[in-house]
Amino acid sequence: MKVRVYRNLDRPLSILGIKGRFIRVAAIWVVVSIVASILIGTVLGGFVGICNAVVALVVGYIALAELQHRFSGNAINRMMVRRNLPKYIVINSKVWKKSI
């Protein structure tokens, strides 16, 4: 009996070597770098804007690849959740008195 095995179902989503949870960060970086290069291009000239876009995209890709290599997706998720937690928790102890 022949059974088809779909090998790509177990693999995480990956685009240009960027995996799963880092794709959202990469998309935000692309949008920010394009908007910044358009603003710089209108102020200083088109060539400077294009050079800025290329440099920003390459530096962003290298930084994201390093971040992806250093931290796992779960570690990034834990760091984002940890930011929303309070710095300390105050516990007011209840003093129980015996009624005589």
TILUM-887425 format. One line per field, with one value per residue: residue number from 1; residue in three letters; x, y, z of N, C-alpha, C in turn. Coordinates in pm, whole numbers, plus 32768, in hexadecimal, padded with zeros to 4 digits. Example, Ala and Ser with C-alpha at 12.3 -4.5 7.8 and 13.67 -1.06 7.14 Angstrom:
i = [1;2] .
aa = [ala;ser] .
nu = [8527;8505] .
nv = [7DC7;7F1F] .
nw = [830C;82C4] .
cau = [84CE;8557] .
cav = [7E3E;7F96] .
caw = [830C;82CA] .
cu = [8528;850A] .
cv = [7EB6;8003] .
cw = [830C;8313] .
***
This chain:
i = [1;2;3;4;5;6;7;8;9;10;11;12;13;14;15;16;17;18;19;20;21;22;23;24;25;26;27;28;29;30;31;32;33;34;35;36;37;38;39;40;41;42;43;44;45;46;47;48;49;50;51;52;53;54;55;56;57;58;59;60;61;62;63;64;65;66;67;68;69;70;71;72;73;74;75;76;77;78;79;80;81;82;83;84;85;86;87;88;89;90;91;92;93;94;95;96;97;98;99;100] .
aa = [met;lys;val;arg;val;tyr;arg;asn;leu;asp;arg;pro;leu;ser;ile;leu;gly;ile;lys;gly;arg;phe;ile;arg;val;ala;ala;ile;trp;val;val;val;ser;ile;val;ala;ser;ile;leu;ile;gly;thr;val;leu;gly;gly;phe;val;gly;ile;cys;asn;ala;val;val;ala;leu;val;val;gly;tyr;ile;ala;leu;ala;glu;leu;gln;his;arg;phe;ser;gly;asn;ala;ile;asn;arg;met;met;val;arg;arg;asn;leu;pro;lys;tyr;ile;val;ile;asn;ser;lys;val;trp;lys;lys;ser;ile] .
nu = [8054;8042;8097;8067;8148;8152;8246;8274;81BE;8206;82D2;8346;82BD;8373;8420;8504;85D0;8587;84DD;8399;8328;83C5;8389;82C5;834F;8410;836E;830C;83FC;8443;8377;83A0;84A6;8480;83CE;8470;8541;84B9;8473;8575;85D3;852F;8584;86A2;86DD;86A7;8763;87F1;8721;86E4;87D7;87D6;86F6;874C;882C;87B0;86FD;87AD;884E;8783;872B;8810;8829;8739;875F;8831;87B1;86EF;8791;8802;872C;860F;84C5;840B;8495;849D;838C;835F;83FA;8368;8278;82D2;830B;8214;81CE;81B1;82B5;82E5;823C;8152;8108;801B;8013;7F25;7EC6;7E58;7D81;7D3A;7BF9;7B80] .
nv = [7F8B;80D6;820B;8364;8458;858A;865E;876A;87C4;87B1;8862;89A6;8AE9;8B9B;8CA6;8D17;8CB7;8D17;8CC4;8C5C;8D02;8DE0;8E56;8F1C;8FE9;901B;907A;9167;91F2;920E;92B6;939D;93E3;941B;94F5;95AD;95C6;9639;9732;979B;9796;9854;993C;994A;98E7;97FF;972D;9717;96C6;95CA;9543;954D;94AB;93B0;937D;9383;92AB;91D1;91DC;91BA;90B6;901E;9055;8FE6;8EDC;8E9D;8EC6;8E00;8D21;8D31;8D35;8C68;8C36;8C15;8C89;8D96;8DCB;8DA5;8E7A;8F55;8F36;8F4D;905A;90D1;908A;90E7;9199;9153;909A;90E4;9068;9067;9004;8F5B;8F8B;8EB5;8EC0;8E2E;8E06;8E3F] .
nw = [8000;7FA4;8031;8038;80A1;8132;8146;817D;8235;8341;835D;83CA;836D;827E;81EE;8111;81B8;82AE;83CC;8445;8553;8534;8447;8453;84D5;8413;8342;83B0;83C8;82B9;8257;82F6;82A7;8198;81A0;8229;816E;8099;8105;8137;8033;7FB4;8032;8018;7F1B;7E0A;7DD9;7ECA;7F70;7F03;7F30;8047;807C;801C;80C0;81BE;81AB;8186;826F;832D;82EC;8327;843A;8496;8451;84FC;85F3;85E1;85E2;86DF;879D;87E3;8755;8823;88FA;88B1;88BE;89D1;8A37;89D5;8A5E;8B64;8B77;8BA3;8CA0;8DFC;8EB0;8FB7;90B5;91A4;92DB;93C6;9504;95C2;9708;97EF;98FA;9A2E;9AA5;9BE0] .
cau = [8000;8090;805F;80A9;8179;8165;82B6;8276;815C;8246;8339;8310;82B7;83F4;842B;858D;8620;8550;847B;8322;8306;8419;8358;827F;83B7;844C;830E;830C;847C;843F;8320;83E3;8519;844F;839A;84E3;858B;8469;8484;85FE;85DD;84F1;85D1;872C;86EA;867D;87D0;880D;86B3;86F4;8849;87A9;869C;879B;887C;8757;86C9;881A;8870;8712;872B;8880;8807;86CF;879A;887C;874D;86B2;87F5;881D;86B5;85A9;8443;83CF;84DC;846C;8305;836C;842A;82FC;8217;8312;8304;8191;81BD;81E1;833F;82E2;81B6;8142;80B0;7FF7;7FEF;7EB2;7EE1;7DDE;7D7B;7CDA;7B92;7B73] .
cav = [8000;8152;827B;83E3;849F;8618;8682;87F8;87E6;87BA;88CA;8A2B;8B48;8BDB;8CFB;8D47;8C90;8D4D;8C60;8C71;8D79;8E50;8E90;8F98;904D;903D;90CB;91EE;9232;9233;932B;9411;940C;9456;957B;9603;95E3;9698;97B6;97C9;97AC;98D3;99AB;9950;98BB;9776;96CD;9706;9678;953E;950B;953A;9438;9335;9369;9364;9223;9170;91DE;917F;9026;8FE5;905D;8F86;8E56;8E8C;8EB8;8D7C;8CBE;8D3C;8D17;8C18;8C7A;8C14;8CE7;8E1B;8DD6;8DB7;8F01;8FB3;8F28;8F7C;90EC;90FB;9067;9150;9189;910D;9079;9107;900B;9098;8F91;8F6C;8F61;8E7C;8ECB;8DD3;8E49;8DFB] .
caw = [8000;7F9A;807D;801B;8116;8117;819C;819D;829C;83C3;835F;83E8;8300;826C;8178;8100;8229;8329;83F7;8493;85A1;850E;83CA;8475;84F0;8392;82F6;83EC;83A4;822B;8249;8332;8256;811B;81BF;8246;80F3;8048;8141;811D;7FA3;7F8E;8068;7FE8;7E91;7DF1;7DE6;7F59;7FA5;7ED7;7F7B;80D0;807F;800C;8139;822E;819B;819B;82FD;8374;82D5;8372;84C8;84B1;844B;8579;865D;85D1;8609;876E;87ED;87A1;874E;88A8;894F;888B;88F3;8A62;8A51;89BD;8ACB;8BDE;8B7B;8BD1;8D2C;8E58;8EDE;9036;90E6;9231;9322;944A;9555;9619;9791;9827;998C;9A6F;9AF3;9C62] .
cu = [8059;8048;80AE;80D0;8192;81CF;82B4;8214;819D;82AF;82FB;8311;833C;83F4;84B7;85E5;85F1;84DA;840B;830A;8359;83E9;8310;82E4;83F8;83F0;830A;838B;847C;83EB;8363;8458;84ED;8419;840D;8531;853D;8477;8510;8612;859E;8541;865A;873E;86CC;86EA;87F1;879F;86BD;8768;8822;874E;86EB;87EB;8823;8720;8734;8840;8800;870E;879A;8862;879B;8702;87EA;881C;870C;8711;8809;87A6;8656;8527;83FE;8413;84B1;83E0;8309;839B;83BC;8293;8251;830C;827F;8178;81EC;826E;8345;8250;81B2;80DE;8098;7FC8;7F7B;7ED4;7E5D;7DE6;7D15;7C74;7B79;7AE6] .
cv = [807C;81C1;82F8;8427;852F;864D;8714;881D;87F8;8827;8951;8A83;8B91;8C28;8D35;8D2A;8CC6;8CF5;8C9E;8CF7;8DF3;8E93;8F13;9007;907A;9095;915A;9238;925E;92B0;93A8;9440;944B;94E2;95DB;9626;9641;9724;97EE;97E6;982E;994B;99B7;9925;9827;970E;96B0;96B2;95E5;94FC;94F1;94C0;93B6;9317;9341;92D6;91BA;9168;919E;90E8;8FE2;8FE7;8FF8;8EF7;8E39;8E79;8E30;8D0D;8CBC;8D11;8CC1;8C68;8C80;8C77;8D77;8E30;8DEC;8E43;8F69;8FAD;8F60;9015;911D;90D8;90D9;9131;913D;90F6;9095;90A6;9045;9022;8FB6;8F37;8F33;8E86;8E68;8E24;8DFA;8DFF] .
cw = [8000;7FE4;8058;809D;80ED;8178;81C7;820B;8324;83CC;8383;836C;82F6;81E9;8177;8179;82AF;8351;8449;84D3;857C;848D;83E5;848F;846E;8340;832D;83C6;8312;8217;8280;82DC;81D1;8134;81DD;81C8;8098;8080;8126;8089;7F77;7FC1;8025;7F56;7E83;7E05;7E78;7F99;7F7F;7F21;800C;80DC;8076;808A;81AF;8223;81B5;822F;8350;8365;8325;8408;84ED;84AC;84CA;85EE;8659;85FB;86A1;87C4;879C;879E;87D4;8906;8930;88C5;898A;8A85;8A3C;8A2B;8B4C;8BE9;8BB5;8C64;8D85;8E88;8F62;905D;917B;926E;93AC;949D;95B1;96A3;97CD;98BF;99C0;9ABB;9B73;9C93] .
***
